[in-house]
């Protein structure tokens, strides 16, 4: 019985040492995965049509990009999300000057919303790091 217990304890210790030595098991999401999620979200948004807007769901990839890749990454994903929103809105409208101005307003308001959100997330994620820097 003692041999079995010792073998189990040793196996558990080896497993915990292996997990501690390999931090890549919890890898950060890559840019490719983020773009794939964005494309799937845009496709779903397009399929749902003008009746159901998924615009607020675009904030999730923006926040994730700002969290993982910083402010510039968040801004880049915010620009991509804005492009997807304008594309989806443009594909559901028939045209005309009034609809074109509404499309421009929708794109501009989305760009401002996504960019501000990325900036806030990046700022607050880096807030703790700035407190840890030595004061000169």
N, C-alpha and C positions, 0 to 999 in steps of 0.2 A: 504494500500500500504506500509506503514511504517513497519507493522508487517512482511510482506513478505520479505522486504529488510533486516530487522533485522535477520530474520530466515535464509536467504541466507548467510548473513555475518557471522553469528554464525556457520553455517554448514561449510563454507569455512575455518574459523579459526580452527574448530575441525579437519578438514581433514589435514590442514597443520601441526598441532601439532602431529597428529598421524603419519604422514610421517616423521617428524623430530625425533620422539621417536623410530622409527623402521628402523635403518640403514641397517638391513639385507636384505632389499628389493633390494639393489644393491650389492648382495653378490659376492665375488670373485669366479672365476671359480675353481672348485675342480679338484683334480688330476685325478679322474675318468673320468670327462668330457674331460679333456685334452687327456687322453689315448684313449678315444673313437674317438675323432677327428683325432688323429694320426693313429688309425687303419683304419678309413674310408679313410684317405689320402693314406695310403699304399695300400689299396684295389683298389682304383681308379688308383693309379700309376701302379699297377700290371695289371689291366684290359686294360690300354692304351698300355702296352707293351713297347718294347725297342725304338719304334719310337718317343714317346713323354715322356720326362722326367719331372717329377714334383718335382725335387730335390730342387729347390729354394722355393717351397711352404712349405717345411719342416722348413724353417726359421721362419715362423709365430708361430707355437707352441713353438719353442725354445725361441723366444723373449717373448712370453706370460709367459712361465714358469720362465724365468729369471726375468721378471718384477714382477710377483706375488710371486714366491717362492725363489727368490734370486739366487745367483751364483750357489750354489750346485744343486738347482732344475733345473736351466738351463742346467747345465752339465749332469744331469741325463736324461733329455729329449733329449739332444744332442746325448747321447749314444744310446737311444732308436731309435731316428731318423736314426742314422748311421746303426743300426741293420736292420731297415726296408729297407733302401736303398740297403744294401748288399743283403738282402733276395730278393728284387724285381729284382735287377740286376742278381743275381744268378739263379733266376727262369726263366729268359728270355734267358740265354745263354746255349749252349749245352755242354760245358766243354772244356777240353784241357788245356795244360800248358799256352799257350798264353792268353787264356781267363781268366784263373785263376789269372795270374799276373795283367791283366787289372782289374779284380774284386777286387784284393787286393789294387791296386792303387786308384780305385774309392772309396772304403771303407775308406782308409786312408785320402784321400783328403776331403771326406765328413765329417769325424770326426774332422779334423782340422778346416774346415769352420764352422761347427755347434758349436764347442767349443769356437772358437774365437768370434763368433757372440754372444753367450750367455754371455761371459765374458764382451764384450763391452756394451751390454744392461744392465747387472747387475751393471757395473761400473757407467754408466751414470745415471741410475735410483737412485743409492745411492749417487750420487754426491751432491745433495742438502742437504741430511741428514748429510753428513760429514761437510758441511759448518756451520750447525746449532749447532754442538757439541761445548761445551766450550773448549777453549784452556787452557791447564794446564801448 
